[in-house]
Amino acid sequence: MALKEILILIASVFGIFSIIIIITRIFGLRTFAKMSSFDFASTIAIGSVLASIILNSDYSLFKGAVTLFTIIGFQTLFSFLVRKNEFFKQLFTNKPRIIMWNGKILNDRLKRCNVGHDDLIAKLREANVHNFDEVKAVIFESTGDISVIHNSHDKSIEPQLLSDVNTLGVNDNH
């Protein structure tokens, strides 16, 4: 690889990273935060564009910038539609699911969410749970993250915390 090619490669990396920083400042950090399935697809597309710009000398920096703005602009529009339109929300987003309720691991739900028992235990340790009886709910979020609601007192869960969670078939006796 000649020195000229190396310098062009370095300049391309600098240029495209500068463009991504500008795009992130315009569209917000949510662009690369915890991801829904649509966000994941956008991130893959962005990665592909980045690789093409950096490694392919026929792919111009301007063309890459337009492509990135288009992908992230579409992602922003999609996020807006999901927030504002119930049909889009139901069609394109996963509902959070309860995988542990009142100290009981719901193994059938764990399997449906493709979460391993060891992963659940690791999240409980991370949340500083000492005993399963402390766990009020463990929720598999739409982003793929796991949230743990727990306390050592007999406090109830604020209903709003579970307003968008799939609680079908879960009750206090489960």
N, C-alpha and C positions, 0 to 999 in steps of 0.2 A: 504494500500500500504506500503510495507516494505521499510526501509531506503535504502537498496541496489537498489530496483527498482526506487526509487526517484533519487538516484545518477546517475543511468544509463540513466534515462530520461533527467536529466540536462546535462549530458555529450553528449547525442545524440543531444539535441538542440544546444549546443555549437559547436559540430562537424559539424552539417549540416549547421548552419549559417556561420561557417568558410569556408565551401566548397562553399556556395553561394557567399560569398565575393570574394573568389579566382576566381570563374567562372565569376563574374561580372568584375573583374579586367582584366581577359583574353579576354572576349568577348565584353566588353564595357558597359556603362550605358544604351545604347539603348535597351538592353535586357529587362529592366523594365520601359522604358519611356512610353510616350503616345502610346496607342496600336492600331494596326490594328486588324482585326478579327483573323488573324493568331497569332499575339502576344498574344491576349486574350486567345486563345485556349492553347498556350504554358504556359501562366501564370497559368491557371487552372490545367494543367498537373503538373506543378512544385509544386503547392500547394498540390495536391493530393500525390505526391511523398514525400514531406516534412511531411505531416501528417502520411503517412505510416511508414516512418523512425522513427519518434518520438514516435508514439503510438504502433507500432507493433514490438515486440521483435524478431520476426522471420525475419524481414527485416533489413539486415546489413547496416552499414554505407557505406561500400565499394560498395555494390549493389546500394545504393541510389546515391552515387557520380557518378557512371557509368551512371545511368539513367538520372541524371541531366545534365551531360556533353553531353549525347546523345540528349536530348530534346533541350538544348540550342545550341548545334552544328548544329542540324537540323534547328533551328530557324535562325541561322546565315547564313547557306547555302541558305535557302529560301529567306531571305532578299537580299542576293547577287544576286540570280536569278531574283528577282523582279526588282532590280536596273539595271541589265545588259540585261534582255530579255524582250522585249515589250509584247510578248505573255503572259508570266507569270504575268507581271504587269496588263494587261487588265483582265486576268482571275481571279486573286486573290486579287486585291485591288479595293476599292471603289473610284470613282472619286469625288473630292470635288464638292459641289453644292452651287450655289448662292441661298440664301433664302430671301435676301433683296437687292434691287437695286435702286440706286438714290433716297433714302428716302422712297421707297414704299415697304411694306412688301408683299412678294409673298406667299400668304396663301396656294396655291396649292402645292408649293414646300415645305413649312413648314410642311404640312401634310405628304408628301411623305418621308420626312426625319425623321418623327416622333418627331418633335421638337414642343414643346408647345409655344404658344404666350408669356406666362409669362417667359419662359426660355429665349426667344429672348430678351425680355425687360430687363431682369436681365443682360444679356451679354452687352446690349447697355449701361446700367448704369455702369457696370464694366469698359467699355471702355471710360467712361466719356463723353458720347454723351449727348448733351443738347437738341438737336432738330433733328427730323428725316431728315430734309434737309441737315444736316451735313454728313449723311451716304452715302457713295459712294457704298459700297457693304458689305454684311454680308455673310460669306462663312461657310457652314457646312463642316468641314474638314473630310478627310478619317479616321481620328482617333476618330471622334465623337465630337471633340472640335469645338468651334465656334469662327471665327476670324472676327473682325470688322475693316473695312477700312473706315476712316472718316477724314474730315477736314472741317474747317469753311470757307475755301477759295474755289474757283472754280477750283481746281487742278484736272487734269485727273489722272486716275490710270495707273501706269506703266504696259504695256501689259504683261510683264514677270510674274507679280504677279498673273495673271489669266491664265497663259499658260496651266495649268493642270486642270483647273476648268471647270465643265460642264456648259457652258453658253448658251446651245441650247435654243432658244426661249426667251432669254433675250436681250433687246436692250435698247438704251438710251431713248426710248419713253415709255417703260413699266411702 
